[in-house]
Amino acid sequence: MKLFVFFLIAFLNFSCNSQKDNFTGVQSNTSELCPESGTCSFEILKNKSFKLVKDDIGEYYPKITEATSNLLKFEFKSGQIEAVPDSGFTEVVYLEINKEKLMSFEDKMLKQVNASYGRLCFCRGQSGYFPIDKGQLNIKKITKTQYEIDFEFEINEVPQTLKQFKVIAEM
């Protein structure tokens, strides 16, 4: 009976875990650059575009649409307490990449890849989405399908934990 219960729980656990169809990235080197206070994840949203749009009160929000480019999303989560809403915070970086136009981007050139940062938390006046206009992004082709993405950036509008990430991804 115990064996049956074990297999039933294992089956339910594996069958209920869904994978995102749009994830094609390989998490590599993220652990050494991910801040120790949380967890990091990376995903590629194929054929998507990203834009920061201002709402009626002048705050930015993300708008993701269909496109021919790839949208890279790097996310850092910290302080999540199970069953406590709004207990932690998330920092997210979006980069819109066209594989045919890979190179290095610095400071104001980051507009070409719609580099954007979001800090999402229950922290009045210290959250929201912001364009990134200070930093260095290097994208280097390693193999026919693998790319190294190295991004170091700075935001002045809100406190920032995530300041750099480096991943190797399949595109």
KEPA-293704 format. One record per residue (C-alpha): x, y, z; residue in three letters; residue number from 1. Coordinates in steps of 0.05 Angstrom, whole numbers. Layout:
east = X, north = Y, up = Z, type = ALA, seq = NUM .
...
REM end
This chain:
east = 0, north = 0, up = 0, type = MET, seq = 1 .
east = 56, north = 49, up = 17, type = LYS, seq = 2 .
east = 88, north = 34, up = -51, type = LEU, seq = 3 .
east = 22, north = 49, up = -86, type = PHE, seq = 4 .
east = 15, north = 116, up = -49, type = VAL, seq = 5 .
east = 87, north = 134, up = -66, type = PHE, seq = 6 .
east = 77, north = 121, up = -140, type = PHE, seq = 7 .
east = 10, north = 158, up = -140, type = LEU, seq = 8 .
east = 42, north = 219, up = -108, type = ILE, seq = 9 .
east = 102, north = 216, up = -156, type = ALA, seq = 10 .
east = 55, north = 209, up = -216, type = PHE, seq = 11 .
east = 12, north = 268, up = -194, type = LEU, seq = 12 .
east = 74, north = 310, up = -180, type = ASN, seq = 13 .
east = 104, north = 299, up = -249, type = PHE, seq = 14 .
east = 39, north = 303, up = -288, type = SER, seq = 15 .
east = 18, north = 368, up = -255, type = CYS, seq = 16 .
east = 84, north = 403, up = -269, type = ASN, seq = 17 .
east = 73, north = 440, up = -334, type = SER, seq = 18 .
east = 129, north = 468, up = -375, type = GLN, seq = 19 .
east = 126, north = 533, up = -413, type = LYS, seq = 20 .
east = 123, north = 519, up = -487, type = ASP, seq = 21 .
east = 163, north = 582, up = -501, type = ASN, seq = 22 .
east = 223, north = 565, up = -458, type = PHE, seq = 23 .
east = 283, north = 549, up = -500, type = THR, seq = 24 .
east = 339, north = 579, up = -458, type = GLY, seq = 25 .
east = 392, north = 539, up = -422, type = VAL, seq = 26 .
east = 406, north = 563, up = -352, type = GLN, seq = 27 .
east = 481, north = 568, up = -351, type = SER, seq = 28 .
east = 525, north = 610, up = -306, type = ASN, seq = 29 .
east = 463, north = 642, up = -275, type = THR, seq = 30 .
east = 478, north = 614, up = -206, type = SER, seq = 31 .
east = 544, north = 651, up = -200, type = GLU, seq = 32 .
east = 514, north = 718, up = -220, type = LEU, seq = 33 .
east = 445, north = 709, up = -187, type = CYS, seq = 34 .
east = 441, north = 747, up = -121, type = PRO, seq = 35 .
east = 446, north = 698, up = -63, type = GLU, seq = 36 .
east = 382, north = 724, up = -31, type = SER, seq = 37 .
east = 336, north = 694, up = -84, type = GLY, seq = 38 .
east = 328, north = 651, up = -146, type = THR, seq = 39 .
east = 337, north = 668, up = -219, type = CYS, seq = 40 .
east = 305, north = 642, up = -283, type = SER, seq = 41 .
east = 314, north = 656, up = -356, type = PHE, seq = 42 .
east = 268, north = 644, up = -415, type = GLU, seq = 43 .
east = 262, north = 661, up = -488, type = ILE, seq = 44 .
east = 195, north = 680, up = -516, type = LEU, seq = 45 .
east = 200, north = 666, up = -591, type = LYS, seq = 46 .
east = 168, north = 713, up = -641, type = ASN, seq = 47 .
east = 151, north = 765, up = -589, type = LYS, seq = 48 .
east = 164, north = 839, up = -583, type = SER, seq = 49 .
east = 166, north = 882, up = -520, type = PHE, seq = 50 .
east = 149, north = 954, up = -509, type = LYS, seq = 51 .
east = 141, north = 998, up = -448, type = LEU, seq = 52 .
east = 77, north = 1038, up = -453, type = VAL, seq = 53 .
east = 56, north = 1096, up = -408, type = LYS, seq = 54 .
east = -12, north = 1093, up = -376, type = ASP, seq = 55 .
east = -59, north = 1151, up = -358, type = ASP, seq = 56 .
east = -20, north = 1169, up = -295, type = ILE, seq = 57 .
east = 48, north = 1168, up = -330, type = GLY, seq = 58 .
east = 72, north = 1100, up = -304, type = GLU, seq = 59 .
east = 102, north = 1048, up = -351, type = TYR, seq = 60 .
east = 73, north = 979, up = -362, type = TYR, seq = 61 .
east = 98, north = 923, up = -408, type = PRO, seq = 62 .
east = 63, north = 905, up = -472, type = LYS, seq = 63 .
east = 83, north = 840, up = -507, type = ILE, seq = 64 .
east = 60, north = 829, up = -578, type = THR, seq = 65 .
east = 73, north = 781, up = -636, type = GLU, seq = 66 .
east = 136, north = 797, up = -677, type = ALA, seq = 67 .
east = 194, north = 765, up = -714, type = THR, seq = 68 .
east = 244, north = 778, up = -658, type = SER, seq = 69 .
east = 258, north = 738, up = -594, type = ASN, seq = 70 .
east = 243, north = 767, up = -526, type = LEU, seq = 71 .
east = 292, north = 748, up = -472, type = LEU, seq = 72 .
east = 266, north = 750, up = -400, type = LYS, seq = 73 .
east = 312, north = 744, up = -340, type = PHE, seq = 74 .
east = 277, north = 743, up = -273, type = GLU, seq = 75 .
east = 301, north = 747, up = -201, type = PHE, seq = 76 .
east = 253, north = 730, up = -143, type = LYS, seq = 77 .
east = 266, north = 739, up = -69, type = SER, seq = 78 .
east = 230, north = 738, up = -3, type = GLY, seq = 79 .
east = 170, north = 697, up = -25, type = GLN, seq = 80 .
east = 134, north = 668, up = 36, type = ILE, seq = 81 .
east = 85, north = 612, up = 21, type = GLU, seq = 82 .
east = 12, north = 632, up = 31, type = ALA, seq = 83 .
east = 29, north = 706, up = 44, type = VAL, seq = 84 .
east = 8, north = 751, up = -13, type = PRO, seq = 85 .
east = 56, north = 806, up = -34, type = ASP, seq = 86 .
east = 110, north = 779, up = 13, type = SER, seq = 87 .
east = 169, north = 783, up = -35, type = GLY, seq = 88 .
east = 192, north = 820, up = -95, type = PHE, seq = 89 .
east = 210, north = 805, up = -167, type = THR, seq = 90 .
east = 260, north = 840, up = -212, type = GLU, seq = 91 .
east = 255, north = 826, up = -286, type = VAL, seq = 92 .
east = 295, north = 847, up = -347, type = VAL, seq = 93 .
east = 269, north = 844, up = -418, type = TYR, seq = 94 .
east = 312, north = 847, up = -481, type = LEU, seq = 95 .
east = 284, north = 843, up = -552, type = GLU, seq = 96 .
east = 335, north = 808, up = -596, type = ILE, seq = 97 .
east = 339, north = 799, up = -671, type = ASN, seq = 98 .
east = 388, north = 741, up = -683, type = LYS, seq = 99 .
east = 411, north = 771, up = -749, type = GLU, seq = 100 .
east = 434, north = 836, up = -715, type = LYS, seq = 101 .
east = 474, north = 813, up = -656, type = LEU, seq = 102 .
east = 529, north = 857, up = -628, type = MET, seq = 103 .
east = 547, north = 897, up = -567, type = SER, seq = 104 .
east = 502, north = 952, up = -540, type = PHE, seq = 105 .
east = 522, north = 1006, up = -491, type = GLU, seq = 106 .
east = 482, north = 1059, up = -454, type = ASP, seq = 107 .
east = 435, north = 1097, up = -503, type = LYS, seq = 108 .
east = 443, north = 1041, up = -555, type = MET, seq = 109 .
east = 404, north = 995, up = -508, type = LEU, seq = 110 .
east = 341, north = 1027, up = -536, type = LYS, seq = 111 .
east = 353, north = 985, up = -599, type = GLN, seq = 112 .
east = 338, north = 922, up = -559, type = VAL, seq = 113 .
east = 282, north = 953, up = -517, type = ASN, seq = 114 .
east = 323, north = 939, up = -453, type = ALA, seq = 115 .
east = 274, north = 946, up = -396, type = SER, seq = 116 .
east = 275, north = 933, up = -321, type = TYR, seq = 117 .
east = 217, north = 919, up = -275, type = GLY, seq = 118 .
east = 215, north = 918, up = -199, type = ARG, seq = 119 .
east = 151, north = 888, up = -175, type = LEU, seq = 120 .
east = 136, north = 890, up = -101, type = CYS, seq = 121 .
east = 90, north = 916, up = -48, type = PHE, seq = 122 .
east = 136, north = 975, up = -35, type = CYS, seq = 123 .
east = 105, north = 1042, up = -45, type = ARG, seq = 124 .
east = 142, north = 1087, up = -92, type = GLY, seq = 125 .
east = 196, north = 1036, up = -106, type = GLN, seq = 126 .
east = 166, north = 992, up = -159, type = SER, seq = 127 .
east = 148, north = 995, up = -233, type = GLY, seq = 128 .
east = 179, north = 987, up = -301, type = TYR, seq = 129 .
east = 235, north = 1030, up = -329, type = PHE, seq = 130 .
east = 275, north = 1034, up = -393, type = PRO, seq = 131 .
east = 348, north = 1016, up = -384, type = ILE, seq = 132 .
east = 395, north = 1068, up = -413, type = ASP, seq = 133 .
east = 458, north = 1054, up = -373, type = LYS, seq = 134 .
east = 494, north = 989, up = -383, type = GLY, seq = 135 .
east = 533, north = 941, up = -427, type = GLN, seq = 136 .
east = 501, north = 884, up = -466, type = LEU, seq = 137 .
east = 545, north = 834, up = -504, type = ASN, seq = 138 .
east = 515, north = 779, up = -546, type = ILE, seq = 139 .
east = 564, north = 729, up = -574, type = LYS, seq = 140 .
east = 550, north = 669, up = -619, type = LYS, seq = 141 .
east = 583, north = 607, up = -590, type = ILE, seq = 142 .
east = 557, north = 552, up = -637, type = THR, seq = 143 .
east = 507, north = 550, up = -693, type = LYS, seq = 144 .
east = 449, north = 556, up = -643, type = THR, seq = 145 .
east = 481, north = 576, up = -577, type = GLN, seq = 146 .
east = 492, north = 648, up = -555, type = TYR, seq = 147 .
east = 525, north = 678, up = -494, type = GLU, seq = 148 .
east = 486, north = 737, up = -467, type = ILE, seq = 149 .
east = 523, north = 780, up = -416, type = ASP, seq = 150 .
east = 487, north = 842, up = -390, type = PHE, seq = 151 .
east = 509, north = 890, up = -335, type = GLU, seq = 152 .
east = 464, north = 950, up = -322, type = PHE, seq = 153 .
east = 443, north = 1003, up = -273, type = GLU, seq = 154 .
east = 376, north = 1035, up = -255, type = ILE, seq = 155 .
east = 372, north = 1100, up = -216, type = ASN, seq = 156 .
east = 297, north = 1105, up = -206, type = GLU, seq = 157 .
east = 288, north = 1049, up = -155, type = VAL, seq = 158 .
east = 332, north = 1004, up = -111, type = PRO, seq = 159 .
east = 361, north = 947, up = -151, type = GLN, seq = 160 .
east = 387, north = 879, up = -129, type = THR, seq = 161 .
east = 396, north = 848, up = -198, type = LEU, seq = 162 .
east = 452, north = 885, up = -234, type = LYS, seq = 163 .
east = 482, north = 833, up = -280, type = GLN, seq = 164 .
east = 467, north = 766, up = -312, type = PHE, seq = 165 .
east = 503, north = 720, up = -359, type = LYS, seq = 166 .
east = 469, north = 661, up = -394, type = VAL, seq = 167 .
east = 482, north = 614, up = -451, type = ILE, seq = 168 .
east = 418, north = 604, up = -491, type = ALA, seq = 169 .
east = 393, north = 565, up = -551, type = GLU, seq = 170 .
east = 361, north = 611, up = -603, type = MET, seq = 171 .
REM end
